[in-house]
Amino acid sequence: MAEISAALVKELRDRTGAPMMDCKRALQETNGDMDAAVRVLREKGMAGAAKRSDRATPEGKVGYRLAEDSKRGTMVAVGCETEPVSNNDEFLAFAKKVLQVVEENGPGAEAELEEERTQLAGKLGENVVVAGAARFEAIDGARIAAYAHPPRNKIGVLLQVRGGSDDLAPDGLHGTYVVDDAVGEIDSVRQSLSSCETFGNALVTVAQEREIYASTDEVQSKPEQARDKIVEGMLNKRFFGANVLLDQEWIHDSSQKVGDALKDEGAEVLEFERFELTA
């Protein structure tokens, strides 16, 4: 068998985008024949994987699994490029496998499936990514609940709730950030205008949102003395109401906020994760 140099492996990697170890194995299999190694990788669906890796994955599935006693819950988001592929049997089987390994071994375990992910991407001709993975373990009498929004299952939430009835519906909990009044986080966001990066890595700050609203024709056309109050109302309804869980409109009763519904139920959200596959 010809000796396979690192330079040869790198050349094959550059030509195909396949993982380094797969390039080395392909070259060993073909006794160092570059063209034959390219064909081997193409047949295995690995060639071009790196070239696809920067493509957006706005489609896919968010799936979850709950233990029968609601003491453990797992949720993953697996993305792809197009809706047809999101319904492909092999893609769905891979997504279920990701869910299984994360359920068994926790977030990060999906890395075990990297080679399979690469092969699947090559076979389907699309970028395939594990966009998110979470596993919650209930504490102090709490329970885990989950929801994926049908029919496309591109948005999902996983949460740990303490108190309230078992009928408290997680489908009404879509907020981007969980903010807990008890520890003053919501005041920290509103009053100090701190970055929302603390709550979900948002790329926007409350201060920036306030400036944007204040500059709109809708506000500038109003008397100057009324503008601050109008901006605060817009911020509460359009920004916090859309992004902060406790300020979100309760889907089952639009006259209530999620925070009100939780309070009425005597429930408290301890932990929250939201995944959304979007462009």
N, C-alpha and C positions, 0 to 999 in steps of 0.2 A: 504493500500500500504506500502510495506517495505521501511524503510529509506535507501536512496542510499548514501553511504559514499563517500567521495572524494577518498579514497583509492581504492574503488571498481571501480569507474570511471577511475582512472588511470590504473588499471589492465586491463580493457577492452581496453583502449586507447593503451596500450603497446602490447596487443595481436592483435589488428586489424589495428592500425594506423589511425583510424577514428578520426574526430574532437571531442574535449572534450564534447561539448554540445550535439552532436549526440550520443555519448556514454552514457551520462546521460539520454537522452530521451529513448534510447533503453533499458536501465536497468529499468527505470520507467515502460516502456511498458510491460516488462517481469517480473515485480515484483522482480527484483534483480537476476534473473536466468542468470548466466554468459554465459552458452552455448547457451541459447535461444537468448540472446542479440547479441551474435556473429552472429547467423543466421539472425537476423533482419537486422543487418548492412550489411551483405553479400547480402541479398535480395535487399537492397536499393543501393547496389553498392558502399558502403563507405569503407568497410574493405580493408585494404591494400593500401590506398591512400598515407599514409606517406612513406610506403616502396617504392612506385613508384616515390616519389618526387625528388629523386636524380638521376633519369635516364635522360640521354640527350634527348633533343627534337629538332633534326635537321630538322624535317619536320613540316608542318603546312601551314598557309596562312597569308599573309600580305594583308590587305584590307584597302580601304580608301573611304571617302565620301566627296564630295565638294558641297558647297552651290551653287545655280544657279548663284548668282552674283559673285562667286569666292572670297567672302570676308571671308569665313571660310572654313577650311579643317580639317579633322580628319583622322588619320591613326592608325591602331593597328596591332600587330603581335601576333598571337596565335599559339603556338607550340605544337607538339605531337611527338611521337616516329617514326611512320612509314608513308609512303606515302598513303597506303590504308585508314588509319584512317583520314588523312588530307582531303580526299574526301568523308568521311562519312557524311551523311545528318545531323546527330545530332551534329557532330563536327562543320560543317559549320553553322548550326543554332546558335550554341553557339557563334561562332566567330562573326556572324552578331549582336548578342545581345551585345557582348562586344563593338563592334563599335558603336552601338546605344547609350549605356549608356555613353561612353566617349564623343560622339558628344554632348549629352545633358548636361552633368555635368562636363566634363573635365577629364584630366588624374587623376587617383586615384579612379575614380568612379567605375572602374572595380572590386574593392574590394567588392562591393555589390553582386557580382556574385560568391563569393568564395565557398559557399555551393553548388551551381549548378556546379561549376567547379569540385569540389571534387566528386560529384555524377557522373558526366560524365566520369571522369577518372576511377572510379570504374566500371562503366558500360562497357566502351570500353577496360578496362584492360591495359591502357597506361597512362603515365604521360601526363597531359595537363597543359600548363602554358600560362599565358598572358605575352609574352616576351617583349612587348613594347606598349606604348600608347602615342599619341601626338595630340594636337589640336592647330591650329594656327588661330589667328584673324588678318585680314589684317589691316595695319595702313598706314596713309599718302599716300593714293592713290595706294598702292600696291595691289597685288592679290595673291591668293593661288593656287598652282598647285600641282599635285600629279601624281605618276606613280608606278605601280606594274608590275614587269617583268614577262610576260607570258612565257610558259603556266602554270608554277607551282606556280607562285605568292609567291615566298619565299623571294624576295628582293623588297623593296619599298622605295620611297623617297617622302617626303612632304616638300615643300618649299614655302617661301614667296618671291615674286619677285616684284621689282619696275622698271618700264620702260620696253622698248622692246615691241614687238608685242605679241598679244595673241597666236600666232602660235609658240612661243618659246617652243620647245619640252622638257618636263621634263624627257623624257626617256634617254636623254643624260647626265643626272646629277646623277651619281652613287657614287661620291666620299665619302670617310668615314668622312672627316673633311671639314668644311667650314673655309676658312681663308680669311680675308678681308685685302687687301692691304692698304685700306684707313686708317685703324687704326694700321697698321704696324705689325699685328700678324704674317704674313708670314715671315717678316724679323726676328721677335723674334724667330721663330722656326728654321729658317735656320742659322742665324748668331750666336745666343747665344746657339744653340744646346739644347734648353730647352725641357723638356719632352712633348711628344704629348698627355699626359693625359689630358691636357687642352682642346684638341680637340677630344673628343669622348672616353675618358678612354682607349686609346690604352695601351697595356702593353709593349710597346717598345719605346725607345728614339731615336732621330735622331743620337745622339752620338754613341749609340750601333749599329745602322745600318751602320754608317760610318766605325766603327771598323770591322764589319763583312765583308763589301765589301773590305776593305783594306787588309784583311787577306786571301782573295781568291787567288787561283792559277792564275786566270785570271788577277789579278792586280799584284801579286808578280812576275809574269813572265815578266813584263814590266820594262823598265829602271826606276830607282828610281826617277829621276827628273820628270817623267811623271805621277807618280802614283796618286798624289793628284788630278790632273785634271781629271784623269780617274774615281777616286772615286766620285768626285763631279758630273760627268756626270751620273754615275750609280745611285747616290742618287736622282738626279733630275728626271731621267726617271723611275727608278724601284720603288722608295719609294714614293716621292712626286707625281709622275705621276700616281701612282696606288691608292693613299690614299687622296690626297688633291684635293678638288673639282676643284679649279681654274687651277690646273696643269694637270688635267685629260684630256686625249685625247677626243676631241669632236667626238662623235660616228657618226655624220652625215657628218663629213669632217675630216679625220685623219690627215690632214696637220695643223689643228688648235687645240688649247687647249680650254677647257671650258671657261677660262678667256677671251680668244680672242673672242670667239663666243658671250659671254655676252657683251663685249665691243662694238663689231660691231652692236649689237642690241640696244645698249644704255640701257642695263639692269643691275640690281644689285640684288644679292641674299641677302636678309635681315635675313632670318631665314631658317634653314635646319635641317631635321631629316632623318636619314636613318636606316631602319630596315632590318636585314638579319637573316633568320633562317638557322643555319648551325651547324654542329657537333662541 
